[in-house]
Amino acid sequence: KSMRTIFGITCSLFLFFGCTSTPKVDTQKEVEAIRNLENQWSASILTKDIEKFLSFPSPNAVFMDENTPEYSGLDALRKVTETWFADTTRLFKTYTFRIDNIEVSSSGDQAYVRGHSQINRKTPKGVDVIKTKIVDIWQKRDGKWKCILSIGNSDNPL
């Protein structure tokens, strides 16, 4: 009788823990999804496609760009991006972005990207190279990744 009881309890525990455990997240698949989004976001800068550019952040995303005040939301991002894309001193075709690292949480709903970007800019003295370090924080909402925080700082002197 005790053997059946132990067997019954063991089966019950296996069923309980087997049914309540969260499914494993394929973090490598999520890393590749984020890499793809970052690459598309970079491509939208090269082509100055503002609608595509605005499709990656969440509606209430926060942006901390180099040497500028912090701003948030897609309306603010649109205004900043329109000004940025209209800046004829920036040579957008020279823009590059390199991803250094992508980490995805074990739960599969948070991620960060660390990288570097570079763009050439015309100045009265010639062409300068603007180098920037970037961190993007992504969150998965309703099955879709959106950037919720983007931070950039420049290697260039003020």
BAKOL-491978 format. One line per field, with one value per atom (N, C-alpha, C): residue number from 1; atom name; x, y, z. Coordinates in nm, 4 decimals. Each point is the difference from the previous one (the first is absolute). Example, Ala and Ser with C-alpha at 12.3 -4.5 7.8 and 13.67 -1.06 7.14 Angstrom:
! residues 2
n <- 1:1:1:2:2:2
atom <- N:CA:C:N:CA:C
x <- 1.3190:-0.0890:0.0900:-0.0350:0.0820:-0.0770
y <- -0.5690:0.1190:0.1200:0.1050:0.1190:0.1090
z <- 0.7800:0.0000:0.0000:-0.0720:0.0060:0.0730
! end
This chain:
! residues 158
n <- 1:1:1:2:2:2:3:3:3:4:4:4:5:5:5:6:6:6:7:7:7:8:8:8:9:9:9:10:10:10:11:11:11:12:12:12:13:13:13:14:14:14:15:15:15:16:16:16:17:17:17:18:18:18:19:19:19:20:20:20:21:21:21:22:22:22:23:23:23:24:24:24:25:25:25:26:26:26:27:27:27:28:28:28:29:29:29:30:30:30:31:31:31:32:32:32:33:33:33:34:34:34:35:35:35:36:36:36:37:37:37:38:38:38:39:39:39:40:40:40:41:41:41:42:42:42:43:43:43:44:44:44:45:45:45:46:46:46:47:47:47:48:48:48:49:49:49:50:50:50:51:51:51:52:52:52:53:53:53:54:54:54:55:55:55:56:56:56:57:57:57:58:58:58:59:59:59:60:60:60:61:61:61:62:62:62:63:63:63:64:64:64:65:65:65:66:66:66:67:67:67:68:68:68:69:69:69:70:70:70:71:71:71:72:72:72:73:73:73:74:74:74:75:75:75:76:76:76:77:77:77:78:78:78:79:79:79:80:80:80:81:81:81:82:82:82:83:83:83:84:84:84:85:85:85:86:86:86:87:87:87:88:88:88:89:89:89:90:90:90:91:91:91:92:92:92:93:93:93:94:94:94:95:95:95:96:96:96:97:97:97:98:98:98:99:99:99:100:100:100:101:101:101:102:102:102:103:103:103:104:104:104:105:105:105:106:106:106:107:107:107:108:108:108:109:109:109:110:110:110:111:111:111:112:112:112:113:113:113:114:114:114:115:115:115:116:116:116:117:117:117:118:118:118:119:119:119:120:120:120:121:121:121:122:122:122:123:123:123:124:124:124:125:125:125:126:126:126:127:127:127:128:128:128:129:129:129:130:130:130:131:131:131:132:132:132:133:133:133:134:134:134:135:135:135:136:136:136:137:137:137:138:138:138:139:139:139:140:140:140:141:141:141:142:142:142:143:143:143:144:144:144:145:145:145:146:146:146:147:147:147:148:148:148:149:149:149:150:150:150:151:151:151:152:152:152:153:153:153:154:154:154:155:155:155:156:156:156:157:157:157:158:158:158
atom <- N:CA:C:N:CA:C:N:CA:C:N:CA:C:N:CA:C:N:CA:C:N:CA:C:N:CA:C:N:CA:C:N:CA:C:N:CA:C:N:CA:C:N:CA:C:N:CA:C:N:CA:C:N:CA:C:N:CA:C:N:CA:C:N:CA:C:N:CA:C:N:CA:C:N:CA:C:N:CA:C:N:CA:C:N:CA:C:N:CA:C:N:CA:C:N:CA:C:N:CA:C:N:CA:C:N:CA:C:N:CA:C:N:CA:C:N:CA:C:N:CA:C:N:CA:C:N:CA:C:N:CA:C:N:CA:C:N:CA:C:N:CA:C:N:CA:C:N:CA:C:N:CA:C:N:CA:C:N:CA:C:N:CA:C:N:CA:C:N:CA:C:N:CA:C:N:CA:C:N:CA:C:N:CA:C:N:CA:C:N:CA:C:N:CA:C:N:CA:C:N:CA:C:N:CA:C:N:CA:C:N:CA:C:N:CA:C:N:CA:C:N:CA:C:N:CA:C:N:CA:C:N:CA:C:N:CA:C:N:CA:C:N:CA:C:N:CA:C:N:CA:C:N:CA:C:N:CA:C:N:CA:C:N:CA:C:N:CA:C:N:CA:C:N:CA:C:N:CA:C:N:CA:C:N:CA:C:N:CA:C:N:CA:C:N:CA:C:N:CA:C:N:CA:C:N:CA:C:N:CA:C:N:CA:C:N:CA:C:N:CA:C:N:CA:C:N:CA:C:N:CA:C:N:CA:C:N:CA:C:N:CA:C:N:CA:C:N:CA:C:N:CA:C:N:CA:C:N:CA:C:N:CA:C:N:CA:C:N:CA:C:N:CA:C:N:CA:C:N:CA:C:N:CA:C:N:CA:C:N:CA:C:N:CA:C:N:CA:C:N:CA:C:N:CA:C:N:CA:C:N:CA:C:N:CA:C:N:CA:C:N:CA:C:N:CA:C:N:CA:C:N:CA:C:N:CA:C:N:CA:C:N:CA:C:N:CA:C:N:CA:C:N:CA:C:N:CA:C:N:CA:C:N:CA:C:N:CA:C:N:CA:C:N:CA:C:N:CA:C:N:CA:C:N:CA:C:N:CA:C:N:CA:C:N:CA:C:N:CA:C:N:CA:C:N:CA:C:N:CA:C:N:CA:C:N:CA:C:N:CA:C:N:CA:C:N:CA:C:N:CA:C:N:CA:C:N:CA:C:N:CA:C:N:CA:C:N:CA:C:N:CA:C
x <- 0.0830:-0.0830:0.0875:0.1074:0.0848:0.0718:0.0324:0.0640:-0.0948:-0.1285:-0.0982:-0.0178:0.0057:-0.0130:0.1175:0.1210:0.1196:-0.0066:-0.0420:-0.0127:-0.1038:-0.1122:-0.1069:0.0456:0.0702:0.0512:0.1038:0.0896:0.1037:-0.0635:-0.0989:-0.0685:-0.0701:-0.0631:-0.0688:0.0980:0.1170:0.1013:0.0516:0.0263:0.0444:-0.1050:-0.1250:-0.1069:-0.0111:0.0057:-0.0123:0.1124:0.1226:0.1134:0.0131:-0.0348:0.0049:-0.1017:-0.1159:-0.1062:0.0140:0.0738:0.0094:0.1307:0.0922:0.1258:-0.0215:0.0727:-0.0114:0.0789:-0.0484:0.0722:0.1367:0.0953:0.1342:-0.0061:0.0743:0.0088:0.1256:-0.0135:0.1152:0.0652:0.0900:0.0603:0.0830:0.0612:0.0772:-0.0907:-0.1195:-0.0975:-0.0403:-0.0158:-0.0367:0.1158:0.1231:0.1180:0.0003:-0.0268:-0.0019:-0.1150:-0.1131:-0.1130:0.0383:0.0648:0.0450:0.1054:0.0952:0.1035:-0.0655:-0.1001:-0.0716:-0.0689:-0.0635:-0.0665:0.1009:0.1120:0.1037:0.0539:0.0197:0.0493:-0.1008:-0.1289:-0.1040:-0.0061:0.0148:-0.0022:0.1156:0.1179:0.1163:-0.0236:-0.0608:-0.0283:-0.0934:-0.0923:-0.0922:0.0733:0.1134:0.0813:0.0709:0.0541:0.0693:-0.0909:-0.1268:-0.0953:-0.0838:0.0220:-0.0767:-0.1509:-0.0404:-0.1411:-0.0577:-0.0616:-0.0450:-0.1094:-0.0917:-0.1077:0.0570:0.0919:0.0656:0.0790:0.0728:0.0799:-0.0871:-0.1200:-0.0897:-0.0722:0.0137:-0.0724:0.0690:0.1216:0.0741:-0.0161:-0.0094:-0.0188:-0.1448:-0.0166:-0.1344:-0.0549:-0.1318:-0.0582:0.0527:0.0419:0.0483:0.1508:0.0720:0.1445:0.0709:0.1126:0.0828:0.1296:0.0464:0.1210:0.0971:0.1240:0.1056:0.1156:-0.0091:0.1021:0.1143:0.1132:0.1168:-0.0228:0.0401:-0.0005:-0.1361:-0.1071:-0.1352:-0.0821:-0.1063:-0.0883:-0.0734:-0.0326:-0.0789:-0.1382:-0.0574:-0.1354:-0.0684:-0.1345:-0.0720:-0.1228:-0.0408:-0.1195:0.0295:-0.0890:0.0191:-0.0144:-0.0839:-0.0130:0.1315:0.0602:0.1292:0.1069:-0.0005:0.0978:-0.0177:-0.1240:-0.0260:0.0626:-0.0223:0.0543:0.1528:0.0620:0.1461:0.0521:-0.0649:0.0453:-0.0179:-0.1117:-0.0202:0.1121:0.0363:0.1095:0.1320:0.0219:0.1232:0.0120:-0.1069:0.0023:0.0126:-0.0456:0.0096:0.1401:0.0813:0.1345:0.0889:0.0273:0.0774:0.1497:0.0433:0.1423:0.0277:-0.1042:0.0176:-0.0108:0.0973:0.0046:-0.0579:-0.1320:-0.0705:0.0435:0.0441:0.0450:0.1262:0.0660:0.1212:-0.0319:-0.1268:-0.0374:0.0291:0.0627:0.0213:-0.0353:-0.0428:-0.0317:0.0530:0.0735:0.0551:-0.0550:-0.0593:-0.0489:0.1163:0.0265:0.1059:-0.0533:-0.1220:-0.0549:-0.1520:-0.0660:-0.1452:-0.0225:-0.0725:-0.0374:-0.1515:-0.0571:-0.1439:-0.0229:-0.0974:-0.0316:-0.0481:0.0163:-0.0438:-0.1512:-0.0741:-0.1449:-0.0372:0.0974:-0.0223:-0.0791:-0.0154:-0.0794:0.0770:0.1276:0.0851:0.1321:0.0577:0.1286:0.0723:0.1321:0.0747:0.0990:0.0305:0.0967:0.1037:0.1257:0.1102:0.0731:0.0252:0.0664:0.0672:0.0506:0.0682:-0.0531:-0.0140:-0.0385:0.1004:-0.0090:0.0913:-0.0694:0.0188:-0.0527:0.0957:0.0167:0.0839:-0.0832:0.0692:-0.0680:0.0898:-0.0597:0.0737:0.0142:0.1217:0.0263:0.0768:0.0118:0.0797:0.1455:0.0496:0.1382:0.0138:-0.1098:0.0042:-0.1051:0.0269:-0.0948:0.0484:-0.0885:0.0270:-0.0747:0.0526:-0.0663:-0.0587:-0.1307:-0.0673:-0.0156:0.0635:-0.0065:-0.0851:-0.0927:-0.0937:-0.0084:-0.0077:-0.0281:-0.1501:-0.0629:-0.1454:-0.0396:-0.1041:-0.0658:-0.1495:-0.0609:-0.1446:-0.0582:-0.1052:-0.0721:-0.1303:-0.0232:-0.1180:-0.0909:-0.1289:-0.0985:-0.0980:-0.0345:-0.0962:-0.1392:-0.0864:-0.1371:-0.0948:-0.0934:-0.0966:0.0702:0.1113:0.0731:0.0905:0.0100:0.0834:0.1045:0.1216:0.1086:-0.0112:0.0140:0.0036:0.1111:0.0707:0.1044:-0.0680:0.0337:-0.0607:0.0967:0.1299:0.0998:0.1189:0.0430:0.1171:0.0931:0.1236:0.0992:0.1204:0.0435:0.1185:0.0932:0.1295:0.0949:0.1172:0.0539:0.1005:0.1412:0.0860:0.1436:0.0638:-0.0725:0.0554:-0.0030:0.0971:-0.0036:-0.1168:-0.0459:-0.1096:0.0431
y <- -0.1193:0.1193:0.1258:0.0021:0.1179:0.0233:-0.1082:0.0135:0.0688:-0.0357:0.0641:0.1468:0.0302:0.1383:0.0833:-0.0532:0.0703:0.0201:-0.1047:0.0077:0.1062:0.0012:0.0966:0.1429:0.0214:0.1334:0.0432:-0.0913:0.0310:0.0380:-0.0773:0.0321:0.1349:0.0263:0.1270:0.1168:-0.0156:0.1057:0.0234:-0.1076:0.0147:0.0727:-0.0372:0.0659:0.1472:0.0267:0.1368:0.0879:-0.0432:0.0812:0.0006:-0.1056:-0.0057:0.0922:0.0161:0.0833:0.1465:0.0289:0.1387:0.0666:-0.0733:0.0642:0.0832:0.1095:0.0855:-0.0617:0.0188:-0.0578:0.0667:-0.0754:0.0526:0.1015:0.1074:0.1031:-0.0253:0.0052:-0.0131:0.1377:0.0287:0.1329:0.0307:-0.1017:0.0249:0.0476:-0.0567:0.0437:0.1455:0.0350:0.1375:0.0958:-0.0438:0.0814:0.0320:-0.0996:0.0216:0.0910:-0.0100:0.0893:0.1449:0.0221:0.1346:0.0500:-0.0865:0.0375:0.0460:-0.0732:0.0346:0.1368:0.0252:0.1286:0.1147:-0.0198:0.1042:0.0281:-0.1054:0.0185:0.0749:-0.0308:0.0724:0.1465:0.0223:0.1357:0.0804:-0.0618:0.0658:0.0284:-0.0942:0.0193:0.1184:0.0227:0.1131:0.1334:0.0005:0.1217:0.0254:-0.1041:0.0137:0.0580:-0.0398:0.0454:0.1200:0.0423:0.1103:-0.0261:-0.1242:-0.0409:0.0207:0.1156:0.0370:-0.0922:-0.0445:-0.0885:-0.1344:-0.0539:-0.1256:0.0215:0.1119:0.0321:0.0035:0.0563:0.0136:-0.1296:-0.1046:-0.1248:-0.0884:0.0304:-0.0862:0.0356:0.1266:0.0330:-0.0182:-0.0195:-0.0037:0.1429:0.0161:0.1348:0.0923:-0.0559:0.0832:-0.0174:-0.0374:-0.0219:0.1282:-0.0192:0.1109:-0.0013:0.1199:0.0141:0.0934:-0.0439:0.0790:0.0081:0.0956:0.0177:0.0855:-0.0095:0.0749:0.1507:0.0702:0.1468:0.0636:-0.0698:0.0544:-0.0364:0.0760:-0.0385:-0.1313:-0.0723:-0.1234:0.0348:-0.0897:0.0185:-0.1361:0.0022:-0.1277:0.0097:-0.1174:-0.0102:0.0148:-0.0556:0.0003:0.1386:0.0866:0.1357:0.0754:-0.0097:0.0661:-0.0613:-0.1327:-0.0658:0.0428:0.0148:0.0439:0.1385:0.0929:0.1360:-0.0022:-0.0743:-0.0086:-0.0645:-0.1068:-0.0728:0.0827:0.0739:0.0869:0.1035:0.0583:0.0975:-0.0674:-0.1176:-0.0751:-0.0358:-0.0551:-0.0398:0.1209:0.1178:0.1216:0.0625:-0.0430:0.0548:-0.0436:0.0932:-0.0335:-0.0152:0.0342:-0.0212:-0.1463:-0.0740:-0.1437:-0.0799:-0.0825:-0.0805:-0.1382:-0.0120:-0.1196:-0.1275:0.0119:-0.1198:-0.0605:0.0766:-0.0509:-0.0653:0.0008:-0.0541:-0.1499:-0.0397:-0.1426:-0.0261:-0.1218:-0.0422:-0.1402:-0.0187:-0.1311:-0.0431:-0.1181:-0.0557:-0.0706:0.0379:-0.0633:-0.1162:0.0162:-0.1035:0.0125:-0.1141:-0.0057:-0.1023:0.0396:-0.0900:-0.0024:-0.1185:-0.0171:-0.0675:0.0486:-0.0592:-0.1437:-0.0797:-0.1399:-0.0105:0.1046:-0.0006:0.0347:0.0529:0.0285:0.1260:0.0896:0.1200:0.1303:-0.0092:0.1174:-0.0273:0.1044:-0.0160:0.1334:-0.0084:0.1222:-0.0242:0.1090:-0.0016:0.1066:-0.0367:0.0954:0.0043:0.1220:0.0108:0.1338:0.0174:0.1225:0.0433:0.1306:0.0515:0.1061:0.0312:0.0989:0.0657:0.1294:0.0739:0.1150:0.0307:0.1127:0.1274:0.1104:0.1293:0.1049:0.0785:0.1090:0.1166:0.0545:0.1187:0.0995:0.1243:0.0964:-0.0443:-0.0850:-0.0470:-0.1323:-0.0547:-0.1283:-0.0949:-0.1291:-0.1015:-0.0575:0.0017:-0.0621:-0.1326:-0.0898:-0.1271:0.0070:-0.0161:0.0012:-0.1454:-0.0331:-0.1362:0.0012:-0.0960:-0.0057:-0.1409:-0.0088:-0.1264:-0.0014:-0.1161:-0.0086:-0.1180:0.0218:-0.1078:0.0136:-0.1064:-0.0052:-0.1079:0.0348:-0.0947:-0.0335:-0.1301:-0.0485:-0.0762:0.0083:-0.0757:-0.0638:-0.1243:-0.0707:0.0221:0.0598:0.0297:-0.0574:-0.0779:-0.0632:-0.0734:-0.0655:-0.0804:0.0783:0.1337:0.0826:0.0743:0.0023:0.0740:0.1482:0.0853:0.1448:0.0559:0.0987:0.0663:0.0950:-0.0118:0.0855:0.1072:-0.0179:0.0974:-0.0083:0.1152:0.0055:0.1081:-0.0388:0.0911:0.0031:0.1190:0.0149:0.1042:-0.0258:0.1047:-0.0037:0.1185:0.0176:-0.0130:-0.0529:-0.0019:0.1323:0.0821:0.1253:0.1067:0.0921:0.1102:0.0939:0.0707:0.0959:0.1114
z <- 0.0000:0.0000:0.0000:0.0749:0.0060:-0.1335:-0.0726:-0.1303:-0.0980:0.0031:-0.0865:0.0375:0.1254:0.0465:-0.0482:0.0147:-0.0462:-0.1509:-0.0727:-0.1445:-0.0379:0.0686:-0.0278:0.0264:0.1107:0.0328:-0.1033:-0.0366:-0.0991:-0.1334:-0.0452:-0.1261:0.0098:0.1131:0.0195:-0.0070:0.0644:-0.0034:-0.1423:-0.0743:-0.1381:-0.0828:0.0171:-0.0747:0.0389:0.1317:0.0481:-0.0546:0.0200:-0.0442:-0.1521:-0.0632:-0.1462:-0.0632:0.0628:-0.0566:0.0391:0.1067:0.0436:-0.0403:-0.0549:-0.0384:-0.1260:-0.0079:-0.1176:-0.1136:-0.1201:-0.1135:-0.0160:-0.0483:-0.0245:-0.1127:0.0170:-0.1027:-0.0816:-0.1308:-0.0880:-0.0091:0.0940:0.0058:-0.1242:-0.0610:-0.1222:-0.1130:-0.0079:-0.1003:0.0254:0.1266:0.0355:-0.0279:0.0246:-0.0325:-0.1492:-0.0825:-0.1451:-0.0418:0.0690:-0.0296:0.0308:0.1134:0.0371:-0.0990:-0.0368:-0.0978:-0.1316:-0.0440:-0.1226:0.0133:0.1139:0.0220:0.0023:0.0685:0.0045:-0.1405:-0.0782:-0.1371:-0.0868:0.0173:-0.0745:0.0436:0.1304:0.0536:-0.0595:-0.0058:-0.0608:-0.1481:-0.0700:-0.1428:-0.0213:0.0932:-0.0136:0.0145:0.0693:0.0106:-0.1327:-0.0579:-0.1292:-0.1080:0.0021:-0.1020:0.0462:0.1248:0.0608:-0.0090:0.0261:-0.0025:0.1402:0.0206:0.1345:0.0532:-0.0849:0.0475:0.0456:-0.0768:0.0392:0.1285:0.0070:0.1179:0.1262:-0.0118:0.1152:0.0366:-0.0807:0.0265:0.1051:0.0385:0.0919:0.1479:0.0374:0.1420:0.0453:0.1311:0.0579:0.0016:0.0108:-0.0024:0.1094:0.1119:0.1111:0.0246:-0.1022:0.0132:0.0434:0.0696:0.0468:-0.0799:-0.0375:-0.0798:0.0708:0.0090:0.0619:-0.0987:-0.0900:-0.1032:0.0541:-0.0679:0.0442:-0.0115:0.1038:0.0047:-0.0256:0.0366:-0.0152:0.1232:0.0283:0.1111:-0.0305:0.1041:-0.0126:-0.0542:-0.0804:-0.0493:-0.0063:-0.0086:-0.0019:-0.0892:-0.0476:-0.0825:-0.1480:-0.0795:-0.1451:-0.0624:0.0582:-0.0551:0.0148:0.1161:0.0220:-0.0903:-0.0128:-0.0860:-0.1452:-0.0433:-0.1379:-0.0232:0.0926:-0.0154:-0.0055:0.0913:0.0032:-0.1285:-0.0429:-0.1189:-0.1268:-0.0101:-0.1162:-0.0095:0.1132:0.0032:-0.0362:0.0562:-0.0250:-0.1480:-0.0583:-0.1411:-0.0937:0.0441:-0.0826:0.0064:0.0939:0.0178:-0.1172:-0.0911:-0.1197:0.0282:0.1210:0.0325:0.0327:0.0359:0.0299:-0.1286:-0.0229:-0.1222:0.0322:-0.0104:0.0452:-0.0712:-0.1231:-0.0728:0.0635:0.0883:0.0667:0.1343:0.0410:0.1316:0.0080:0.1091:0.0291:0.1453:0.0261:0.1367:0.0197:0.1078:0.0331:0.1358:0.0034:0.1260:0.0687:0.1236:0.0777:0.0837:0.0501:0.0879:0.0059:0.0066:0.0238:0.1101:0.1014:0.1087:0.0110:0.0113:0.0172:0.1342:0.0754:0.1299:-0.0170:0.1026:-0.0067:-0.0189:0.0422:-0.0203:-0.1448:-0.0758:-0.1412:-0.0290:0.0999:-0.0239:0.0214:0.0335:0.0164:-0.0701:-0.0585:-0.0672:-0.0026:-0.0138:-0.0255:-0.1114:-0.0691:-0.1094:0.0320:-0.0142:0.0148:-0.1326:-0.0498:-0.1280:-0.0220:-0.1205:-0.0410:-0.1358:-0.0179:-0.1310:-0.0431:-0.1271:-0.0566:-0.1187:-0.0126:-0.1152:-0.0292:-0.1276:-0.0385:-0.0032:0.0314:0.0027:-0.0634:-0.0898:-0.0644:0.0976:0.0061:0.0811:-0.0862:0.0442:-0.0765:-0.0181:0.0879:-0.0082:-0.0754:-0.0490:-0.0692:0.0552:-0.0085:0.0468:0.1332:0.0984:0.1303:0.0072:0.0785:0.0263:0.1403:0.0101:0.1301:0.0441:0.1116:0.0540:0.1267:0.0066:0.1120:0.0564:0.1323:0.0683:0.0307:-0.0171:0.0123:0.0884:0.0813:0.0741:-0.0265:-0.0490:-0.0206:0.0911:0.0711:0.0848:-0.0709:-0.0195:-0.0711:0.0958:-0.0263:0.0771:-0.0973:0.0295:-0.0844:0.0575:-0.0816:0.0412:-0.1045:0.0463:-0.0916:-0.1135:0.0337:-0.0965:-0.0937:0.0182:-0.0881:0.0822:-0.0525:0.0633:-0.0340:0.1033:-0.0183:0.0878:-0.0522:0.0772:0.0987:0.1289:0.1012:0.0508:-0.0253:0.0422:-0.0942:-0.0491:-0.0864:0.0534:0.0246:0.0557:-0.0935:-0.0339:-0.0829:0.0588:-0.0079:0.0386:-0.0957:-0.0222:-0.1039:0.0539:-0.0855:0.0288:-0.0383:-0.0780:-0.0493:0.1084:0.0004:0.0958:-0.0323:0.1015:-0.0213:-0.0923
! end
